Amino acid sequence: MFKGIFKNIRPDIGIDLGTSNTLVYIKGKGIVVNEPSVVAINTRTDQVLAIGEDAKRMVGKTPGHIITSKPLVEGVISDFEVAEQMLKYFINKFLAGKLGVFSTKPRIIIGIPLDVTEVERKAVEDAALGAGAREVFLVEESMAAAIGARLLRGG
């Protein structure tokens, strides 16, 4: 009985972690986040100051102790902690306040490049779990593109 009720509350999220931009798709809502994969960090305190569009606006305009970082290189995580913070921000950006008190952790599917190593796959999965995912599914980007083009039937 409760399974049917909670199915509507629990969000399903698709994420395209791109080197330039990150897209977040929420089932039933469409693309809700399309922002640059950039993070601004205060190197003195290791505090994240801005993520996404706000961080991109800071590029080249910051004092020496504030750097802007791209935590992904060719679709693969190059800085785990920063990537986890970025994922958490993008996931919570839409979900905060939208689903109310009764929301549960989301199931997330993330597109990854075809040629990633097992260690790189594990890094993406761990970053998503650390960012608040209940379950994480990884799919090769070529397979995700085929499903998106309706060449294959998903789920």
C-alpha positions as CSV (number, residue, x, y, z in Angstrom):
1,M,0.0,0.0,0.0
2,F,2.7,2.5,1.0
3,K,4.9,1.6,-1.9
4,G,2.5,3.3,-4.3
5,I,2.3,6.4,-2.2
6,F,6.0,6.8,-1.8
7,K,6.7,6.1,-5.5
8,N,5.2,9.6,-6.3
9,I,7.3,11.3,-3.6
10,R,10.6,9.7,-4.4
11,P,12.4,11.5,-7.3
12,D,14.2,9.8,-10.1
13,I,17.0,11.9,-11.4
14,G,19.2,11.6,-14.5
15,I,22.5,13.4,-14.6
16,D,24.8,14.2,-17.5
17,L,28.2,15.1,-15.9
18,G,29.8,17.1,-18.6
19,T,33.2,18.7,-18.6
20,S,31.6,22.0,-19.6
21,N,28.0,21.7,-18.3
22,T,26.1,19.5,-16.0
23,L,22.5,18.7,-16.8
24,V,20.0,17.4,-14.3
25,Y,16.8,15.7,-15.5
26,I,14.0,14.9,-13.1
27,K,11.3,12.4,-14.1
28,G,8.1,14.3,-14.8
29,K,9.7,17.7,-14.8
30,G,12.3,17.6,-17.5
31,I,15.7,19.3,-17.4
32,V,15.8,21.4,-14.3
33,V,19.5,22.3,-14.1
34,N,21.8,23.2,-17.0
35,E,24.8,24.9,-15.5
36,P,28.6,25.0,-16.0
37,S,30.6,22.4,-14.2
38,V,32.7,25.0,-12.3
39,V,33.3,25.4,-8.6
40,A,34.9,28.4,-6.8
41,I,37.0,27.5,-3.8
42,N,38.7,29.6,-1.1
43,T,42.1,27.9,-0.8
44,R,42.7,29.4,2.6
45,T,39.7,27.8,4.2
46,D,38.9,25.0,1.6
47,Q,35.4,26.4,1.6
48,V,33.3,26.1,-1.6
49,L,32.1,29.7,-2.4
50,A,30.1,29.2,-5.6
51,I,29.0,26.5,-7.9
52,G,27.7,26.5,-11.5
53,E,26.7,29.8,-13.1
54,D,27.8,31.8,-10.0
55,A,31.3,30.2,-10.1
56,K,31.6,30.8,-13.9
57,R,31.0,34.5,-13.4
58,M,34.0,34.5,-11.0
59,V,36.5,33.1,-13.5
60,G,39.4,35.5,-13.9
61,K,37.9,38.0,-11.4
62,T,39.0,36.5,-8.1
63,P,41.9,37.2,-5.7
64,G,44.8,34.8,-5.6
65,H,43.4,32.7,-2.7
66,I,40.1,31.9,-4.6
67,I,40.4,29.5,-7.5
68,T,37.8,28.3,-9.9
69,S,38.0,24.6,-10.6
70,K,36.5,22.1,-13.1
71,P,36.3,18.9,-11.2
72,L,35.7,16.8,-14.4
73,V,38.1,16.1,-17.2
74,E,36.6,14.4,-20.3
75,G,33.6,13.3,-18.4
76,V,35.7,11.7,-15.6
77,I,36.0,13.0,-12.0
78,S,39.5,14.5,-11.5
79,D,38.8,16.1,-8.1
80,F,36.5,13.8,-6.0
81,E,35.7,16.1,-3.1
82,V,34.8,19.1,-5.3
83,A,32.8,16.9,-7.7
84,E,30.8,15.5,-4.7
85,Q,30.1,19.1,-3.5
86,M,29.0,20.1,-7.0
87,L,26.7,17.0,-7.4
88,K,25.1,17.7,-4.0
89,Y,24.5,21.3,-5.0
90,F,22.9,20.4,-8.3
91,I,20.8,17.7,-6.8
92,N,19.5,19.9,-4.0
93,K,19.1,23.0,-6.1
94,F,15.8,21.7,-7.4
95,L,14.7,19.3,-4.7
96,A,15.1,21.7,-1.8
97,G,11.6,22.9,-0.9
98,K,10.0,21.3,-3.9
99,L,9.2,17.9,-2.4
100,G,8.5,18.8,1.2
101,V,9.3,17.1,4.4
102,F,8.3,13.6,3.2
103,S,10.8,13.4,0.3
104,T,13.3,10.5,0.3
105,K,16.7,10.2,-1.2
106,P,16.6,10.1,-5.0
107,R,17.5,7.3,-7.3
108,I,20.1,8.6,-9.8
109,I,21.3,7.5,-13.2
110,I,24.5,9.0,-14.4
111,G,25.9,8.9,-17.9
112,I,29.6,8.0,-18.1
113,P,32.0,7.8,-21.0
114,L,32.3,4.3,-22.6
115,D,36.1,3.9,-21.9
116,V,36.2,4.7,-18.1
117,T,38.1,2.4,-15.8
118,E,36.5,0.6,-12.9
119,V,38.2,3.0,-10.5
120,E,36.6,6.0,-12.3
121,R,33.2,4.3,-12.3
122,K,33.5,3.8,-8.6
123,A,34.5,7.4,-8.1
124,V,31.3,8.6,-9.9
125,E,29.2,6.2,-7.9
126,D,30.7,7.2,-4.6
127,A,30.4,10.9,-5.3
128,A,26.7,10.5,-6.1
129,L,26.1,8.5,-2.9
130,G,28.0,11.1,-0.9
131,A,25.9,13.8,-2.5
132,G,22.7,12.1,-1.2
133,A,21.6,9.5,-3.6
134,R,19.8,6.4,-2.3
135,E,20.7,4.3,-5.4
136,V,23.1,5.1,-8.3
137,F,23.0,3.5,-11.7
138,L,25.7,4.2,-14.3
139,V,25.0,3.9,-18.0
140,E,27.4,4.5,-20.9
141,E,26.7,7.8,-22.6
142,S,26.3,6.0,-26.0
143,M,23.5,3.8,-24.5
144,A,21.9,6.8,-22.9
145,A,21.9,8.6,-26.2
146,A,20.3,5.6,-28.0
147,I,17.6,5.4,-25.3
148,G,17.0,9.2,-25.6
149,A,16.7,8.9,-29.4
150,R,14.2,6.1,-28.8
151,L,16.4,3.6,-30.6
152,L,16.2,1.4,-27.5
153,R,13.4,1.0,-25.0
154,G,14.5,1.9,-21.5
155,G,13.1,0.5,-18.2
